[in-house]
């Protein structure tokens, strides 16, 4: 069966609503690419926009007035599947982050969203310096925003996209390290430290045996040296 396809009209109002990016947050990440979200040309319903064309089981319809997260959630539940739970909370925070005008507020919303994803270390404390540098560069460009608002908007979008990609990679790496640590702790609880630390224990045993052998050799050497010196002294 062909996947459900969602085409987002790329007018100014639809772009401002961040519909295409929001749909990818909710659907493509959660469903592993099982649903398609694409850009579309005019859907001839501009006065009712933002609009989304839904193609499902060979049938097509247009959903209009998609301005709120509530409507977006209803569209997904009806045409894709009920994502529910933590992931929808994450997507809603990401939508709010995209609608924030100040870069500092965007970063704060994104950090809050990351904390919902679970794992041992999901905050972006490591990225504080980077966030600060982005905020600083954004504040430096405020003086030129009135004369070149479109180019600044594009620049901010590129910076946020790079920041998002880098933060996502770090989150995945943290989750991977957290899973490894959890597996090690499970093995340690079930079988003791030897279950996952056999190599370390073996190396320690080898080192101890080597040191004991060396000590015995030194002891024998001192014994024979004392014996020989005593024998020679008696002979004299």
C-alpha positions, -999 to +999 in steps of 0.1 A: +000+000+000+013+034-010+022+057+020+000+087+029+014+118+012+010+153+026+017+182+003+021+216+019+013+247-001+043+270-001+026+304+001+038+331+025+011+322+050+018+284+049+055+290+053+049+313+083+029+285+099+059+263+096+036+235+084+061+215+064+088+215+091+062+206+118+049+177+098+084+163+094+089+167+131+058+147+140+056+122+112+088+114+094+110+112+126+084+091+144+073+068+115+108+063+101+101+078+067+069+057+062+050+089+054+060+116+029+058+153+034+065+174+003+062+210-009+033+218-033+024+245-057-008+266-054-038+245-041-063+273-052-076+278-016-053+308-007-081+326+011-086+296+034-049+288+040-026+275+052-036+245+032-024+208+030-033+183+003-037+148+017-034+118-006-044+086+011-053+052-005-055+069-039-079+096-028-070+133-025-086+160-004-074+195+008-074+204+045-077+242+049-071+267+077-043+247+093-032+275+117-031+257+150-014+228+166-048+213+175-059+212+139-025+197+129-028+170+155-064+162+143-052+159+107-024+135+117-046+113+139-072+111+111-049+104+081-017+089+095-020+075+130-022+087+165+013+097+175+002+107+210+022+110+242+056+126+245+063+130+208+034+154+203+046+175+232+080+176+216+066+186+182+045+213+199+075+228+216+094+227+183+065+246+166+066+272+194+104+275+189+100+282+152+074+310+160+097+327+185+113+358+171+142+361+195+170+335+189+174+331+227+138+322+231+141+297+202+170+280+218+152+278+252+122+261+236+144+236+217+163+227+249+129+222+267+119+199+238+151+179+240+145+173+277+113+154+269+132+128+248+146+108+277+180+094+283+206+102+309+218+134+294+193+152+273+199+188+282+220+209+259+244+223+285+273+214+263+259+237+236+255+268+258+286+285+244+274+278+209+239+291+217+255+322+232+276+328+201+245+324+179+226+348+201+255+373+200+257+371+162+219+376+160+219+406+183+248+422+163+227+420+132+196+436+147+207+470+136+206+460+100+174+440+102+151+468+090+170+473+058+176+436+050+150+416+069+146+389+043+183+381+042+185+381+080+156+357+081+174+333+057+206+336+077+188+329+110+171+299+094+205+285+082+221+290+116+192+273+134+193+244+109+230+239+115+225+242+153+196+217+151+216+192+131+246+194+154+224+192+186+206+162+171+238+144+165+250+151+200+216+138+214+219+106+195+255+101+207+244+107+243+216+082+240+239+057+225+264+061+254+236+059+279+223+027+264+257+011+266+261+022+302+226+007+310+236-026+294+268-027+314+250-021+347+225-048+339+253-073+333+270-062+364+239-067+385+231-101+370+265-117+369+288-094+389+317-074+375+333-104+358+305-106+333+316-074+316+350-068+331+368-102+323+395-085+303+403-060+331+403-088+357+425-110+335+450-081+330+450-074+368+457-111+375+485-113+350+501-082+365+498-096+401+513-129+389+542-111+372+549-090+403+548-121+426+572-139+403+596-110+402+595-108+440+603-145+443+633-141+420+646-112+440+642-132+472+661-161+458+688-139+445+692-123+479+693-157+496+719-171+473+740-140+475+739-142+513+746-179+512+776-175+489+790-146+509+787-166+541+803-197+526+832-176+513+836-160+547+837-194+564+862-206+539+885-177+548 
